[in-house]
Amino acid sequence: MRLFVAVLPPEPVVAELSGRVADLRRLPGADALRWTERAGWHLTLAFLGEVDDRVVPDLTARLERAAGRTAPFPLALHGGGRFGDRALWAGVAGGVAELRLLAGRAEAAGRRAGAGAAAGRGFHPHLTLARGRGAADLVPFVEALAGFEGVGWEVGELSLVRSHLPPGGVAGARPRYEPLAGWALRG
């Protein structure tokens, strides 16, 4: 199964971001973007890729230990940016150092369990909002996100999520994300 480790923002954060995204979708050029769905908004900490079912028990035990060694921390969505013309994202503020530490622990848990986490990919905390189709100009959208200061929340859980890819050739189909397990941060 295709897995990743993530922080899932709570509903008030998702609701607030949804309002901002609705504003972005009214900007010129928005129809040239493929917008992510609210139900799938998350902060990916470690992408594990295809994971053999036999690895999952060791992986979950290691992720539980990683969560247990990490104290809850504050976070908020903040501003935005882009990866070239490929992706538009919302950034984060607050406990970014703690988020990076948790991402490192999640990546190490995956690697040690044999789940295929790629070491050294670099972690750039973000929540993907849209993907470009071809040569999309994302600059106006980044500028519109510049002053965005989301409501803060306390990150208190680490989640293992399964990604169900859409069938090939289905126009407009998007992946569906299924949380498989979650562990409280205890520090």
C-alpha positions in Angstrom: 0.0 0.0 0.0 1.1 3.6 -0.7 1.7 5.4 2.7 2.9 8.6 4.1 3.2 10.1 7.6 1.4 13.4 8.3 0.0 16.0 10.6 -3.7 16.5 9.9 -5.0 20.0 10.7 -8.1 20.2 12.8 -11.5 21.2 11.4 -11.4 24.9 12.4 -8.1 25.3 10.6 -9.4 23.5 7.6 -12.6 25.6 7.6 -10.6 28.8 7.8 -8.3 27.7 5.0 -11.2 26.7 2.9 -12.5 30.3 3.0 -9.2 31.6 1.8 -9.0 29.0 -1.0 -12.5 30.0 -2.1 -11.1 33.6 -2.6 -8.1 32.3 -4.5 -10.3 30.3 -6.8 -12.0 33.5 -7.9 -8.7 35.0 -9.1 -7.9 35.1 -12.9 -6.2 32.0 -14.0 -7.6 29.8 -11.2 -9.3 27.5 -13.6 -5.9 26.6 -15.0 -5.0 25.0 -11.7 -6.0 21.6 -10.3 -7.1 22.4 -6.7 -6.6 19.9 -3.9 -9.7 18.8 -2.0 -10.3 19.9 1.5 -10.7 16.3 2.7 -7.1 15.6 1.7 -5.4 18.6 3.3 -2.4 17.6 5.4 1.2 18.3 6.2 3.3 15.5 4.8 6.2 14.6 7.2 7.6 11.6 5.4 6.5 10.0 2.1 7.0 6.2 2.4 5.7 5.1 -1.1 4.7 1.6 -1.6 5.0 -0.4 1.6 4.8 -4.1 2.0 2.1 -5.2 4.4 4.6 -7.2 6.4 6.5 -4.0 7.3 3.5 -2.2 8.7 3.6 -3.7 12.2 7.2 -2.6 12.8 6.5 0.7 11.1 3.6 1.5 13.3 5.5 0.5 16.5 8.4 2.9 15.4 6.0 5.7 14.6 4.3 5.3 18.0 7.7 5.6 19.7 8.5 8.7 17.6 5.2 10.3 18.7 5.8 9.3 22.3 9.2 11.2 22.3 7.7 14.4 20.9 5.8 16.9 23.0 2.7 18.7 21.5 3.6 22.0 19.9 1.8 25.1 18.5 1.4 25.5 14.7 -0.5 27.8 12.4 -0.9 28.0 8.6 0.9 31.2 7.5 1.5 32.8 4.1 2.1 30.7 1.0 4.6 29.9 -1.7 5.1 27.8 -4.8 7.3 25.1 -6.2 8.1 26.6 -9.6 4.9 26.5 -11.7 4.1 23.0 -10.3 2.4 23.6 -6.9 0.9 26.3 -4.8 1.0 25.8 -1.0 0.2 27.3 2.4 3.2 27.6 4.7 3.4 27.2 8.5 4.5 29.3 11.5 5.0 28.6 15.2 6.6 25.3 16.2 8.4 24.8 12.8 11.5 23.5 14.6 9.4 20.9 16.4 7.6 20.0 13.2 11.0 19.4 11.5 12.1 17.2 14.4 8.9 15.2 14.1 9.4 14.9 10.4 13.0 13.6 11.0 11.7 11.1 13.5 9.0 9.9 11.1 11.4 9.6 8.2 13.9 7.6 10.4 11.0 5.3 11.6 10.1 4.5 8.0 13.7 4.0 7.0 14.5 1.7 9.9 11.3 -0.3 9.4 12.2 -0.8 5.7 9.3 1.2 4.5 11.3 3.0 1.8 11.5 6.5 3.3 14.1 8.4 1.3 16.8 9.9 3.5 17.9 13.4 2.8 15.1 14.5 0.6 14.8 17.7 2.6 11.8 18.8 4.5 9.9 21.9 3.5 6.7 22.2 5.6 3.7 23.1 3.5 0.1 22.2 2.7 -0.5 21.8 -1.0 -3.4 23.8 -2.3 -3.2 23.5 -6.0 -1.1 22.0 -8.8 -0.2 23.7 -12.0 -1.3 22.3 -15.4 1.6 23.1 -17.7 3.1 26.6 -17.4 0.8 28.1 -14.7 1.5 31.5 -13.3 1.3 31.0 -9.5 2.8 34.4 -8.5 -0.6 36.1 -8.2 -1.8 33.3 -5.9 1.3 33.5 -3.7 0.9 37.3 -3.5 -2.8 36.8 -2.4 -1.6 34.4 0.4 1.2 36.7 1.6 -0.9 38.2 4.5 -2.6 34.9 5.4 -2.3 34.2 9.2 -4.3 31.2 10.1 -5.7 30.3 13.5 -3.2 28.4 15.6 -3.7 24.9 17.0 -1.7 22.5 19.1 -0.3 19.6 17.1 -1.0 16.6 19.3 -1.0 13.7 16.9 1.1 11.9 14.3 -0.9 10.1 11.6 -0.1 7.2 9.2 -2.1 7.8 6.0 -2.8 5.6 3.0 -3.0 7.1 -0.4 -5.4 5.5 -2.9 -4.4 6.6 -6.4 -7.2 7.3 -8.9 -7.6 4.9 -11.8 -5.5 5.8 -14.8 -7.2 7.7 -17.6 -10.0 9.1 -15.5 -10.1 12.9 -16.2 -10.2 15.0 -13.0 -9.8 12.0 -10.7 -7.8 12.7 -7.5 -6.1 10.5 -4.9 -8.2 9.7 -1.8 -6.5 9.7 1.6 -7.3 7.3 4.4 -5.9 7.8 7.9 -4.9 4.3 9.1 -3.5 5.1 12.6 -2.7 8.0 14.8 -0.5 8.4 17.9 -0.7 11.1 20.5 2.4 13.3 21.0 3.5 12.9 24.6 7.0 14.1 24.8 
